[in-house]
């Protein structure tokens, strides 16, 4: 068996692994990224990017439909062309990642890696050409995979998960989604706009569990407009085959409903990709749910082994994985780096989008803060009206004693872009006054952040203030 040696090996070429490889190469390390499928991981190949392409296409059609008194016709959907366009985006991004690794001096190999000792692994390429790879340091970036539930086996051609759902051709007539989390709500809205009859079944009492009710309300309103039927506190108990599809049995409100479906999307969560990796051969510890435990430098229980991204547990976010990948690489290279993020943005690409950073109002109260909030409706913005995008709010949560911003939630058109300013404010420990006094271009959607910060201080201009201005003065707040 051939043997190669590297300073650092990264197992996994997704949004955590390939950035780690790039950074290692930039600092002169002899590094290797191993990926068993395609570079980019779940995010690029069947997650973030393809789903957003489909969502974008669906939103364009929906916007035309919403203004059909202006436009002559609502476009027909060519699913084959849609999927071809989406696949082209993925291929281009994949090629770009490979080019970046090469340009930064980081090697890339395709195959399955199995750790066989503290400083060695075997790489199986599937063609009998196995090789032994030795390393000084190891970064595990193997991600997570979808959970399959017994009542809905993926062996059935009409039952699948997100990987299948970003490749539907033709568009389903009846789509039942098991799980009302991010994936279920995003793709449910997209396919409803593309012409499917969508039903979402969620076990908890609300879709997007944990989302602030002020932020959730505009989303549920849009779901009703596009014809999505939502069952909460409901159980998808199984199915009966009917022709090329099935009827899904849903237990809700003490009775069983049967919902027709030619496609069933299961979106109930993820599990860590650690099985068969050989972690026991190096001594890496897992928590009671199987996720790899790491410290602020992304180091595992073993000194020379690091782990980044989804394999380390929730929140499962591509941008979290990338940040962790950079941190691990920099620590290995002797840089003073740590994963100490104050504001990790969470974004859901529904209609309208919802994005949050920092503490929610409920969390701030639980932690004992003197909570004040400013809530500004997007309908009060001229730009939102001009875009026919008036659904949504911006909510700023502050400490009423110090004026420090504790959290921001946005439900609005392009909320997932708008949240970046809030993240910067939170990372810098900004006051609501800082955000309120920052001049925002007019007319823009970003004015909503400024107005919500003013509202939290009782100084809103374009809505009525619901409370008196806080007594803390700017100088006092800064001193604290």
Secondary structure, DSSP 8 states (H G I E B T S, - for coil): -EEEEEEEEEE--STTHHHHHHHHHHTT--EEEEESS-TTHHHHHHSHHHHHHHHHHHHHHHHHHHTTTTSS------HHHHHHHHHHHHHHHHHHHHHHHHHTTEEEEESEEEEEETTEEEEE-SSS--EEEEEEEEEE---EEE---TTS-TTSTTEE-HHHHTT-SS--SEEEEE--SHHHHHHHHHHHHTT-EEEEE-SSSSSSTT--HHHHHHHHHHHHHTT-EEE-SEEEEEEEEETTEEEEEEEETTEEEEEEESEEEE---EEES-TTS-GGGTT--B-TTS-B---TT-B-SSTTEEE-GGGG-SS--HHHHHHHHHHHHHHHTT-------S---EEE-SSSEEEEEE--HHHHHHTT--EEEEEEEGGG-HHHHHTT----EEEEEEETTT-BEEEEEEEETTHHHHHHHHHHHHHTT-BHHHHHHS---SS-TTHHHHHHHHHHTT--SSS---S---S--HHHHHH-
